[in-house]
């Protein structure tokens, strides 16, 4: 059945030459249209804008996108620098805390050994 369907499709979709009347009608239609006028200085485009204005607006848009990209990059760099500074401060605070705890531990340890020496029977 698929072979029959395939042959029917090939028959239906085979290329056929256009009739002479269609050719004449098409050629007459194409030649009857006035040729497009060459571009004139100061001529406006489809939307009423000068063609250079379109390129100018595209250039401005590209510059704006570039400026926004640079701004985003600078903001990310600033945030990263702030994060690194905060990390440095936290590490410094942890070092100082560790030193103070070590000092407190030594003081408590030395006091407990001196109390043990004063009360040998206790």
Buried (B, 14 or more C-beta within 10 A) or exposed (E): EEEEEEEEEEEEEEEEEEEEEEEEEEEEEEEEEEEEEEEEEEEEEEEEEEEEEEEEEEEEEEEEEEEEEEEEEEEEEEEEEEEEEEEEEEEEEEEEEEEEEEEEEEEEEEEEEEEEEEEEEE
